[in-house]
Amino acid sequence: MKLSGLIAKPDGSTVRGQVTFADRITALDPASDAGDDHILPGFVDLQVNGSHGIDVMNATADELATLSRHLAREGTCAWMPTAVTAPIEKIAQVHESIATVIEHSRSKDSDVAAILGMHLEGPFISPLRLGAHPKLNLEPRGDAFERVFAMSALRLITLAPELIGGPDAIRRLTARNVVVSIGHTNATLDEANDGIDAGARMFTHLFNAMRPLNHRDPGVIAAALAPSAAVAGIIPDAVHVHPAILRLAFAARGRNGLILVTDKVALAQTSGSERKVGRARATIRDGAARLDDGTLAGSIISMLDGVRVMVEKAGVKIGDAAVMAATNPARLIGANDCGLIQVGARADIILLSRTLELKSVFIAGREIS
């Protein structure tokens, strides 16, 4: 198979050329007459709470597979089902469903978005920065932590580093090759940097559910905006973060220091009827999912929607947006054969028109209808 157009490269540049691929990319050749379509790596979304009426917290393995099909048709070729704060028994049930669908997908060829593992967003979060999470937060130690630590499909966890036991938990998780993301946190600048020193390599939805930035008390946001080994996840829906602040974050961290996440919930791509978020009710209002009191409870965008916001409202080049939506998250989680257009990489490819309309999606070289 061959595609011609403007190819997004792993360094954020674009080049007019032709991509040749089967299940993997076999050649990249220059072509001055390639046309104006954009050839991007399939998106990698590390924070999906649900979509199309399916809630990760209540989904069966079959429903997660269905959600994988929906995401693939939006251009997301790999993703992480994200479990939120709940009793440990409930989190264990969610983990079992995720582990089951991962194991099943290994036994057959598939044209669905790959599940990379579980992202656990809580319960080891600050009681002061719960956002839409229920008040079931715990310290990252003791039996609850040990049960979470033993979950085989756990690949990413959001944790507040200032909690008692936080730095030790980060070190242990990192040693087990679980990526730790600092989020839902009231951490000071020093506490956030201590988390990075302990091994944290991401910040969860920058600016949201964290201690505000203050010029005399810079806090966790200053740590996220400063150069470090930890990349900052950000929700590019122009609701959770204003486009001017998206531009500021990009100016501070550049394409290699940011990861785009949707943080989408079950209300995304539905008619907007109410849904439960934890134990609370959420509806779509003013461009996002919200609780009755107006608290943001997740986004309703696709990753492609987010890329368009970054390009059209934040002024980011399409190649840089592709790095943040695909290459960076794949590298962070160790999925090194996806998220980039490169010879030898898995042929997860999306084709966009010049106006960023989705034309085709290929997963492992097969076009999704």
C-alpha positions as CSV (number, residue, x, y, z in Angstrom):
1,M,0.0,0.0,0.0
2,K,1.2,3.5,-0.7
3,L,0.0,7.0,0.5
4,S,1.3,10.3,-0.8
5,G,1.1,13.7,0.9
6,L,2.7,15.8,3.6
7,I,4.3,13.3,6.0
8,A,4.6,14.2,9.7
9,K,8.1,13.2,10.9
10,P,9.0,12.3,14.5
11,D,10.9,15.6,14.8
12,G,7.8,17.7,14.2
13,S,8.7,18.6,10.6
14,T,6.7,17.6,7.5
15,V,8.0,16.5,4.2
16,R,6.2,16.0,0.9
17,G,6.6,12.3,0.0
18,Q,5.2,8.8,-0.2
19,V,4.8,6.1,2.5
20,T,4.9,2.5,1.5
21,F,3.7,-0.1,3.9
22,A,2.2,-3.5,4.6
23,D,1.7,-4.2,8.3
24,R,4.8,-2.1,8.9
25,I,6.2,0.9,7.1
26,T,8.7,-0.3,4.5
27,A,9.8,2.9,2.7
28,L,9.6,6.7,2.9
29,D,10.4,8.4,-0.4
30,P,10.4,12.1,-1.4
31,A,7.8,13.1,-3.9
32,S,7.5,16.8,-5.0
33,D,4.0,16.1,-6.5
34,A,2.6,14.2,-3.5
35,G,-0.3,16.6,-2.8
36,D,-1.6,18.4,0.3
37,D,-3.1,15.6,2.3
38,H,-1.5,15.1,5.7
39,I,-0.1,11.7,6.6
40,L,0.1,11.4,10.4
41,P,0.9,8.5,12.8
42,G,-2.2,7.0,14.5
43,F,-3.0,8.9,17.7
44,V,-2.2,7.4,21.1
45,D,-4.5,8.5,23.9
46,L,-3.4,7.7,27.4
47,Q,-6.5,9.0,29.2
48,V,-9.9,7.7,28.0
49,N,-12.6,7.3,30.7
50,G,-15.2,6.4,28.1
51,S,-17.0,7.4,24.9
52,H,-20.0,6.6,22.7
53,G,-22.0,5.8,25.8
54,I,-19.5,3.3,27.2
55,D,-18.0,4.0,30.6
56,V,-14.7,2.3,31.4
57,M,-15.7,1.9,35.1
58,N,-18.7,-0.2,34.1
59,A,-17.6,-1.8,30.8
60,T,-17.3,-5.5,30.1
61,A,-14.3,-6.8,28.1
62,D,-16.6,-6.9,25.0
63,E,-17.7,-3.3,25.6
64,L,-14.1,-2.2,25.8
65,A,-13.4,-3.9,22.5
66,T,-16.4,-2.1,21.0
67,L,-15.0,1.2,22.4
68,S,-11.6,0.3,20.7
69,R,-13.4,0.1,17.4
70,H,-15.1,3.4,17.9
71,L,-11.7,5.1,18.8
72,A,-10.0,3.6,15.7
73,R,-12.6,5.2,13.5
74,E,-11.7,8.6,15.0
75,G,-8.0,8.1,14.2
76,T,-6.9,6.9,17.7
77,C,-4.9,3.7,17.0
78,A,-3.8,2.9,20.6
79,W,-5.2,4.0,24.0
80,M,-5.4,3.4,27.7
81,P,-8.7,2.8,29.5
82,T,-8.7,5.0,32.5
83,A,-10.2,3.9,35.8
84,V,-11.0,6.6,38.3
85,T,-11.2,6.8,42.1
86,A,-13.4,4.0,43.5
87,P,-13.3,1.3,46.2
88,I,-10.4,-1.1,45.5
89,E,-12.7,-4.0,44.8
90,K,-14.3,-2.0,42.0
91,I,-10.9,-1.0,40.6
92,A,-10.0,-4.7,40.6
93,Q,-13.1,-5.5,38.6
94,V,-12.2,-2.8,36.0
95,H,-8.7,-4.1,35.8
96,E,-9.9,-7.7,35.2
97,S,-12.0,-6.5,32.2
98,I,-9.1,-4.5,30.8
99,A,-6.7,-7.5,31.3
100,T,-9.2,-9.8,29.6
101,V,-9.6,-7.7,26.5
102,I,-5.8,-7.2,26.2
103,E,-5.2,-11.0,26.4
104,H,-8.0,-11.7,23.9
105,S,-6.6,-9.1,21.4
106,R,-3.2,-10.9,21.4
107,S,-4.8,-14.1,20.2
108,K,-6.1,-12.7,16.9
109,D,-5.4,-10.1,14.2
110,S,-7.6,-7.1,14.8
111,D,-8.5,-3.8,13.2
112,V,-9.3,-2.1,16.5
113,A,-7.3,0.4,18.5
114,A,-4.7,-1.4,20.7
115,I,-5.2,-1.2,24.4
116,L,-1.8,-0.5,26.0
117,G,-2.8,-1.2,29.6
118,M,-4.7,0.5,32.4
119,H,-4.3,4.1,33.5
120,L,-5.4,4.3,37.1
121,E,-6.3,7.9,38.0
122,G,-6.7,7.7,41.7
123,P,-7.4,6.8,44.5
124,F,-4.0,8.0,45.6
125,I,-4.9,11.7,45.1
126,S,-5.2,14.8,47.2
127,P,-8.5,15.3,49.1
128,L,-8.1,19.0,48.2
129,R,-8.0,18.4,44.4
130,L,-10.6,15.8,43.8
131,G,-12.2,17.5,40.8
132,A,-15.1,15.2,39.9
133,H,-13.7,12.2,41.8
134,P,-15.6,10.8,44.8
135,K,-14.2,11.3,48.3
136,L,-12.6,7.9,48.4
137,N,-9.0,9.0,48.2
138,L,-6.3,7.0,49.9
139,E,-2.7,7.3,50.8
140,P,-0.3,5.3,48.6
141,R,0.7,2.7,51.2
142,G,-0.7,-0.3,53.0
143,D,-3.0,-3.0,51.6
144,A,-4.8,-0.9,49.1
145,F,-1.6,0.2,47.5
146,E,-0.2,-3.4,47.5
147,R,-3.4,-4.6,45.7
148,V,-3.0,-1.9,43.0
149,F,0.7,-2.5,42.7
150,A,0.1,-6.2,41.9
151,M,-2.3,-5.4,39.0
152,S,-0.6,-6.9,35.9
153,A,-2.2,-4.6,33.3
154,L,-1.3,-1.4,35.2
155,R,0.9,0.7,33.0
156,L,0.2,4.3,34.1
157,I,-1.0,5.8,37.4
158,T,-1.9,9.3,38.5
159,L,-0.7,10.0,42.0
160,A,-0.3,13.0,44.3
161,P,3.4,13.0,45.4
162,E,2.8,15.1,48.6
163,L,0.8,12.3,50.2
164,I,2.3,10.2,53.0
165,G,4.2,7.4,51.3
166,G,4.1,9.3,47.9
167,P,7.8,9.3,47.0
168,D,8.4,5.7,48.1
169,A,5.3,4.6,46.1
170,I,6.7,6.4,43.0
171,R,10.0,4.7,43.3
172,R,8.4,1.2,43.7
173,L,6.0,1.8,40.7
174,T,8.8,3.1,38.5
175,A,11.0,0.1,39.3
176,R,8.0,-2.1,38.2
177,N,7.9,-0.1,34.9
178,V,4.7,1.6,35.7
179,V,4.7,5.2,34.6
180,V,3.8,7.6,37.4
181,S,1.9,10.8,36.5
182,I,1.6,13.7,39.0
183,G,-2.0,14.8,39.2
184,H,-5.0,15.6,41.3
185,T,-2.4,17.2,43.6
186,N,-1.9,20.1,45.9
187,A,1.9,19.7,45.7
188,T,4.2,22.6,46.3
189,L,7.0,23.1,43.8
190,D,9.5,21.2,46.0
191,E,7.0,18.3,46.5
192,A,6.4,18.1,42.7
193,N,10.1,18.1,42.0
194,D,10.6,15.4,44.7
195,G,8.1,13.4,42.7
196,I,10.1,13.8,39.5
197,D,13.3,12.9,41.4
198,A,11.6,9.7,42.6
199,G,10.7,8.8,39.0
200,A,7.5,10.5,38.0
201,R,7.5,11.1,34.3
202,M,4.2,12.8,33.5
203,F,1.7,15.4,34.8
204,T,-2.0,14.6,34.5
205,H,-4.2,17.2,32.7
206,L,-2.0,20.2,33.4
207,F,-3.8,23.1,35.1
208,N,-6.8,21.0,36.0
209,A,-7.3,19.5,39.5
210,M,-4.0,20.9,40.8
211,R,-2.6,23.7,43.0
212,P,-2.9,27.0,41.0
213,L,0.1,28.8,39.8
214,N,1.1,31.8,41.9
215,H,4.1,34.0,41.4
216,R,5.1,33.7,45.1
217,D,3.9,30.1,45.6
218,P,4.6,28.5,42.1
219,G,3.5,25.0,43.1
220,V,3.1,22.0,40.9
221,I,2.3,23.9,37.7
222,A,5.7,25.6,37.7
223,A,7.3,22.2,37.9
224,A,5.2,21.0,35.0
225,L,6.1,24.0,32.9
226,A,9.8,23.8,33.6
227,P,12.1,21.6,31.6
228,S,12.4,18.2,33.2
229,A,12.2,14.4,32.5
230,A,8.4,14.6,33.1
231,V,6.1,15.5,30.2
232,A,2.9,17.3,30.8
233,G,-0.4,15.9,29.7
234,I,-2.9,18.5,28.6
235,I,-6.6,18.5,27.5
236,P,-6.8,20.5,24.2
237,D,-10.6,21.1,24.1
238,A,-10.3,24.9,24.6
239,V,-12.6,24.4,27.7
240,H,-10.4,22.7,30.3
241,V,-7.5,24.9,29.1
242,H,-8.0,28.2,27.3
243,P,-6.2,28.4,23.8
244,A,-4.0,31.2,25.1
245,I,-2.8,28.9,27.9
246,L,-2.3,26.1,25.4
247,R,0.0,28.4,23.5
248,L,1.8,29.3,26.8
249,A,2.3,25.6,27.7
250,F,3.6,24.9,24.2
251,A,6.0,27.9,24.4
252,A,7.3,26.6,27.7
253,R,7.6,22.9,27.0
254,G,7.7,22.6,23.3
255,R,6.5,19.7,21.2
256,N,8.7,17.2,23.2
257,G,7.4,18.2,26.6
258,L,3.7,17.9,26.1
259,I,1.2,15.0,25.6
260,L,-2.3,15.6,24.3
261,V,-5.0,13.6,26.1
262,T,-8.7,13.7,25.6
263,D,-9.8,12.7,29.1
264,K,-13.0,11.9,27.3
265,V,-16.0,10.4,29.1
266,A,-18.9,8.2,28.2
267,L,-21.0,11.3,27.2
268,A,-18.6,11.9,24.2
269,Q,-20.2,11.1,20.9
270,T,-23.7,10.7,22.4
271,S,-26.8,12.7,22.3
272,G,-25.8,14.3,25.6
273,S,-28.2,12.5,28.0
274,E,-26.9,12.5,31.6
275,R,-24.5,9.9,32.8
276,K,-23.0,8.9,36.2
277,V,-19.4,10.0,36.9
278,G,-18.5,8.0,40.0
279,R,-21.5,8.6,42.2
280,A,-22.5,12.0,40.7
281,R,-24.5,13.0,37.6
282,A,-22.9,14.6,34.6
283,T,-24.4,16.3,31.5
284,I,-22.9,18.1,28.5
285,R,-22.8,21.8,29.1
286,D,-20.7,24.5,27.5
287,G,-18.6,22.2,25.5
288,A,-17.7,19.6,28.2
289,A,-19.1,17.1,30.7
290,R,-20.0,18.8,33.9
291,L,-21.5,17.9,37.3
292,D,-24.6,19.7,38.5
293,D,-22.6,22.3,40.2
294,G,-20.6,23.1,37.0
295,T,-17.5,21.1,38.0
296,L,-15.7,19.8,34.9
297,A,-16.1,16.0,34.7
298,G,-14.2,15.2,31.5
299,S,-14.1,16.2,27.8
300,I,-16.3,15.2,24.9
301,I,-13.6,15.5,22.1
302,S,-11.8,13.1,19.9
303,M,-8.0,13.3,19.7
304,L,-8.5,14.7,16.2
305,D,-10.7,17.4,17.6
306,G,-7.8,18.2,20.0
307,V,-5.3,18.3,17.2
308,R,-7.5,20.8,15.3
309,V,-7.7,23.0,18.4
310,M,-3.9,23.0,18.8
311,V,-3.4,23.9,15.1
312,E,-6.3,26.3,14.6
313,K,-6.6,28.0,18.0
314,A,-3.2,27.6,19.6
315,G,-1.2,28.1,16.5
316,V,0.8,24.9,16.6
317,K,2.1,23.3,13.4
318,I,0.4,20.1,12.4
319,G,3.7,18.1,12.6
320,D,4.2,19.3,16.2
321,A,0.6,18.4,17.1
322,A,1.2,14.9,15.7
323,V,4.3,14.5,18.0
324,M,2.2,15.5,21.0
325,A,-0.8,13.3,20.0
326,A,1.1,10.2,19.0
327,T,4.9,10.1,19.3
328,N,5.3,11.4,22.8
329,P,2.6,9.2,24.5
330,A,3.9,6.1,22.7
331,R,7.5,6.8,23.8
332,L,6.4,7.5,27.4
333,I,4.6,4.2,27.8
334,G,7.3,2.2,25.9
335,A,5.2,1.5,22.9
336,N,8.1,2.2,20.6
337,D,6.8,0.6,17.4
338,C,3.8,2.9,17.1
339,G,3.1,6.6,17.2
340,L,5.5,7.6,14.4
341,I,5.9,7.5,10.7
342,Q,9.3,5.7,10.3
343,V,10.6,2.7,8.4
344,G,10.0,-0.4,10.6
345,A,7.2,1.1,12.7
346,R,3.8,-0.5,12.8
347,A,1.7,1.0,10.0
348,D,-0.8,2.8,12.2
349,I,-1.4,5.7,9.9
350,I,-4.1,8.4,9.5
351,L,-4.8,10.4,6.3
352,L,-6.2,13.9,6.8
353,S,-7.3,16.4,4.1
354,R,-5.6,19.8,3.9
355,T,-8.5,21.1,6.1
356,L,-7.8,18.4,8.7
357,E,-10.8,16.2,7.8
358,L,-10.3,12.5,8.4
359,K,-10.1,10.6,5.1
360,S,-8.6,7.2,6.1
361,V,-7.3,5.2,9.1
362,F,-4.9,2.3,8.8
363,I,-4.1,-0.1,11.7
364,A,-1.2,-2.4,11.1
365,G,-1.6,-1.5,7.4
366,R,-5.3,-2.4,7.1
367,E,-7.7,0.3,6.3
368,I,-10.6,0.7,8.7
369,S,-14.0,1.0,6.9
